[in-house]
Amino acid sequence: MRILGVSGSPREGGNTDVAVKRVLELLNDLGETEFIRIADYRIEHCRGCRDCMRLMRCSIEGDEFQEVFDKWLRADLLIVGSPVYWFSPPGVMKDFIDRSHTAFAHEEPPFKGKKAAIISVAADSGFGTHERIIETWLRHYGAEVLGKLRVYAREKGDLLNRPSQMRRVERFAAEIREKLSGGGV
């Protein structure tokens, strides 16, 4: 099994990175794991040109979108983490989601057969709309969402200094493992 852990946070080493990496650590015996940060790649904004509907690929060239999207396509399990910025994912994550619009034109959903889990990180609110954006996008493209976790943290390092929140991350990894082994979805 290929497991891709994705952080949609612009803050390197922040709470989202920590949470996604911890889940990957706890699932690493299930197969090959890889961690990426969307912000580490140069991904242009979607231009809304809709060329992708005609070309069956994004017409924007010279950035790293396709490299990142190919990693998603090779994965069997996606651990998608993102902080909540004004009730939605931050711009770097939203740019990636928007650029995937090219897959909309294809008959076969690109994430069909893939499993996914969502980790949302926020100080205290905005989880619902944030989760709906990511979950709707994943499901629309064919992924089966196994679970969602809400982590409460604000400043860099908060998660590591809050044992109760880290235990929630660890329980979430255990729940994903159980669902993967047929313990219920």
Secondary structure, DSSP 8 states (H G I E B T S, - for coil): -EEEEEE--SSTTSHHHHHHHHHHHHHGGGSEEEEEEGGGS---------HHHHHSS----SSSHHHHHHHHHH-SEEEEEEE-BTTB--HHHHHHHHHGGGGGGSSS-TTTT-EEEEEEEESSS-HHHHHHHHHHHHHHTT-EEEEEEEEE--STTTGGG-HHHHHHHHHHHHHHHHHHTTS--
